[in-house]
Amino acid sequence: MRNRLFAAATALIALIALPAGTADAAPKTPALPAVGNPLSADLVPGTVVTMYSPGTTSGFKCTASHLGGTVAADPNAPGTLSGPVDTLTFGGCTTNIPGFVSVTSLTMDNLPYTLAVSDAPGNPLVLLPTSAGYLQATLVARTLAGNLTCVFRANVLNGNATNNLTQLNLSAQNLTKAAGPSLCFSSIDFSASYGPVTQGAAALVN
C-alpha cells in the first residue's frame, strides 16, 4: 500500500499524508488532491490554541483558529507534499496572566508560510517561513499599565499528522520574544490541533 499526501493550511495552519488503497480497495478512499485545490481546517472540536510560558499553563489561549492553503505539489509516495499557508487566524483569545486585562488580537505575520508533510513514519510536518526568513506571531493585549504588543519569532515549527491522517498537530513549539516590554514572556510554547481537514467542501477522511 502506498501513501497519498495532501496539504492544508494555520494556526496555523495545512498539509497531511493520506494513505491510498490498493487497486481493489473500497471507493471510500479519497482521490489524490489536485494541484491548486484549496484546503482548510479549523481547530479539532473541544480543543484550544495555547501559547504558554514554557513548562507552565500561564499565558494565552484561543478558542477559535482557522488555517487555509493550497496544494502546490503532490508527489506519489515516497515523498513530501508541500504548499503555501496563506491564512492563519485566531479568535476568542484570553489570558490568565496577572496584570493582563484582555487580549486585543493575535496575528501571524509574514504570510504565506510553507507547510510540508512527509510520508515517513509518523507523518512529520514542518511549517517554514518564506521571504521574511522567520515565522512571527504578534500579540496585542491590554494590561493594568496600558496596551502592549509582544512579538514572537521562530525559524521553523514541527508537528505531525494523526487520527487517520486527517488531523494536524503542533505541540509545544517554541517561539522567542523579538520585541515587547518586560511584561512579555521571553518565549512561548505554541500548541494547536487542526481537523478534520477539508478539500473544498468535502472532508478528507480515510
Buried (B, 14 or more C-beta within 10 A) or exposed (E): EEBBBBBBBBBBBBBBBBBBBEEEEEEEBBEBBEEEBBBBBBBBEEBBBBBBBEEEEEBBBBEEBBBBBBBBBBEEBEBBBBBBBBBBBBEEBEBEBEEBBEBEEBEBEBBBBBBBBBBBEEBBBBBBBEEEEBBBBBBBBBBEEEEBBBBBBBEEBEBBBBBBBBBBBBBEBEBBBBEBEEBBBEBBBBBBBBBBBBBEEEEBBE
